[in-house]
Amino acid sequence: MRLRGPDVQAAADDLLTQWRDHLTGLPEAGNDDTAAIVNWPARDVTGVLALLRHGLQPMSVIAVRPSPASHSNPAGPASMPPGLVIHPAGPADLDAVTELEIGVVRYDAHFGGSIPRAATEALVRAETQAALARRPGWTWLAEQAGRAVALTVVEPPADATWIAGMARPGATAYLQTMFVRPGERGGGIGAALVRHVHGELDARGIDLTLLHYAQVNPLSAPFWHRMGYRPLWSTWEARPAAALR
């Protein structure tokens, strides 16, 4: 949102009212698959009441991890869980990566972050196959006893331009996927995998790493804060879009 004048609440209220009036003329704004979305600076409290008055709810967070050179409180070392092996994924790992990517879709559906459909699995598999072939070395699997238990996927700077402008300039990567099988959580696998990936990104000269996490997911915020991320933007939504007041 770009607001006029120093009175943030009044300006936000005026802009959101105009948006609401615009949406009333769009019949499709009442469809379940629509949303009115606002990205708001996470540390700016001055407009929160206006967002709430217009029926917007905080749904997700864009968080940032600076490189260790500019990060004053990096996460400490983590011990590797016994038997855990981390390696870059390749085309031969398509089945395992697809399965874990679909696990993300199903889990995120609990928080409104995704809507699984009949075609979801085929689409995810096709996208995963293309990504493994197009950008090798940016997907990592964690395995125990030969079984894939966790996955991390990163978009390199060339593919992360769509979100890089949300942070200060620098080589910016986007951590697209991090998933640990539900039965394997709580044992340090996720922390070990993410720290391994951070080491890879730091060695490649990545200045900033961005990611999204669900505001209402009770596991996400504590985990990512331990990993050295801080909130940068909050994403507020009204669903469907016509629900904007």
Secondary structure, DSSP 8 states (H G I E B T S, - for coil): ----SS-HHHHHHHHHHHHHHHHTT-GGGGSTT--EEEEEETT--TTHHHHHHTT-EEEEEEEEEE-TTT-SS--------TTEEEEE--GGGHHHHHHHHHHHHHHHGGGTS----TTHHHHHHHHHHHHHHHSTTSEEEEEETTEEEEEEEEE-TTT-HHHHTTS-SS-EEEEEEEEE-GGGTTSSHHHHHHHHHHHHHHHTT--EEEEEEETT-TTHHHHHHHTT-EEEEEEEEESSGGG--
